[in-house]
């Protein structure tokens, strides 16, 4: 048994927070400054968090290790279970050649890499985020960009940067639904509030993608397409989350923005398309090989194109069917909630923590639904069982280091959460009074940076946001929503997502290089959202439902 202590260092919250932050600081220094491989950096940070939990917070070593083991298990199920099955579907399309067909279909929309980055990384990535979430869009879209000739590092950076505005409504709005459960606020009202924050970010994300691809010249030459995409996505996300359905916000926004880009490029194109250097086998080449050129120009029949899009249509269909109340209720019968054996945790007030409760939602988790979609895809693509199993093995091999890293990072998160290290950091920030409106999104950002999940961040800090709002006389709804909106910006620097991106593009061990390319954008967007949150308590208070 263990009861949390929030100020173990000299009974000072500030000194305690400084010590509690050390595992995170070490993790990001190892990744971003020393360029240490992600799985090694996460192991070092996990070891440090265990030492702090035991030596500083007085948590029994047994309870500490049990908390870490639960985190590792949670890292595999449901998070890695989703990513593995999503990558399996992707590997099946590669094995049958239909991924090349899909890539050529996207290429025919535009041969300009700036526009390809918008429609694939942002619009298509948002659709995958809406359905699966948990790093899946980063893995899928980064590989698609490489197949179109993007440099692997740039492809990873684009996929991570694009995976921001859609995240709060990802996996059929799982983060917001979770936030509603832990705060007691209506998930529909929370979704409406988030739908008045993240759409503003969405307007600018496509412009940033163009800037990453081709600098200021790219923005000057393609800003109409980028702006149309961002505005249409923003309007779709706002309108759907406020007036139609919170879980469908990203689905509608993604489809509308993709359609807007396709329509736009039919009537307007940049004067000089940007194709970038051809990338062959992971490196730049002056002239593409005949095989590469043939893959790009190969004509496809209508049946081939339909089969290439079929896996994604199947995924959408499976996920939509599983959201039908009657079906969802039936699937919920296979959900089991168990107490993690031997783990007994209590907060500083003596109340038992739900952290020690582990949910096995065998059929309602997106990972299992993705597995079903994969089995149907196997039939649609006429793939034999041995070839499908080989594709699954390829997916596991591709993600082998990602699996180690994600499980280690989640073990780190659970140790920090269980011992009270994370709550110490949050409580210090919550004591800022009225200024907390400015800091609220940072708390969500921190939660996602640690756990890699907006859902986990909302579970961790949602109730704390409401408590801090009451103490400071701020809107509970605004502060809770700020946690989720701020969290989306921690996604791109989370070690979990960095390692998924690196594994997808073949840059294992280069997570630090990717981190340095995205951390600036994460901080810029976070600063913008902090200012927006503060303004929504005063001059923009009319935006709060």
QUIMO-V525079 format. One line per field, one symbol per residue. ss: DSSP state (h for helix, s for strand, l for the rest). phi: phi as a letter, one per 30 degrees, with the letter a starting at -180 (. if undefined). burial: 1 if it has 9 or more other ideal C-beta (glycine too) atoms within 8 Angstrom, else 0. A space follows every 50 residues. Layout:
ss->???
phi->???
burial->???
//
This chain:
ss->lsslllllllllhhhhhhhhlhhhhhhhhhhhlllllhhhhhhhhhhhhh hhhhhlllllhhhhhhhhhhhhhhhhhhhhhhhhhhhhhhhhhhhhlhhh hhhhhhhhhlllhhhhhhhhhhhhhhhhhhhllllhhhhhhhhhhhhlll lhhhhhhhhhhhllllhhhhhhhhhhhhhhhhhlllhhhhhhhhlllhhh hhhhhhhhhhhhhhhhhhhhhhhhhhhhhhhhhhhhhhhhhhhlllllhh hhhhhhhhhhhhhhhhhllllllllllsssllsssllllhhhhhhhhlll lhhhhhhhhhhhhhhhhhhhhhllhhhhhhhhhhssssslllllssllll lslhhhsssssllllhhhhhhhhhhhhhhhllllhhhhhhhhhhhhhhlh hhhhhhhhhhhhhhhhhhhlhhhhhhhhhhllhhhhhhhhhhhhhhhhhh hllhhhhhhhhhhhhhhhhhhhlllhhhhhhhhhhhhlllhhhlhhhhhh hhhhhlllllhhhhhhhhhhhhhhhhhhhhhhhhhlllllhhhll
phi->.bcdbcbdchhcdddddddddeedddedddddcchdeedddddddddddd dddddcdideedddddddddddddddbcdddddeddddeddddddciddd dddddddddacddddddddddcdddddddddcihiddddddddddddcjd dedddddddddddbedddcdhhieedddddddcidddddddddddcbddd dedceedddddddbideddddbeddddddddddddddddddcbbaddced dddddddddddeddddcbbedbdcciddcchibdbdbddeddddddcedb dddddddddeedddeeddddddddeddddddddccbcbddeicbbbddci ddddedccccddcddedddddddddddeddchcddeddddddddddddce dddddddddddedddddddjdddedddeddddidddedcedddddddded cibdddddddcedddddddddcicdeddddddddddddddddcdeedddd ddddcicejcedddeddcdddeddddedddddddddcbdcdddde
burial->01111110100010111111111101111111000111111111110111 01110110100011111111111111111111111111111111110111 11111110110111111111111111111111111111111111111111 11111111111111111111111111111101101010111111111111 11111111111111000110111011111111111111111101011111 11111111011101100001000101011100001001000110110001 00011011111101110110011000110011011000010011111100 00101111011111111111111101110110100011011101110111 11111111111111111111111111111101010111111111111111 11111111011101111110010101111111111111111111111111 111110100111111011101100110111111111100000010
//
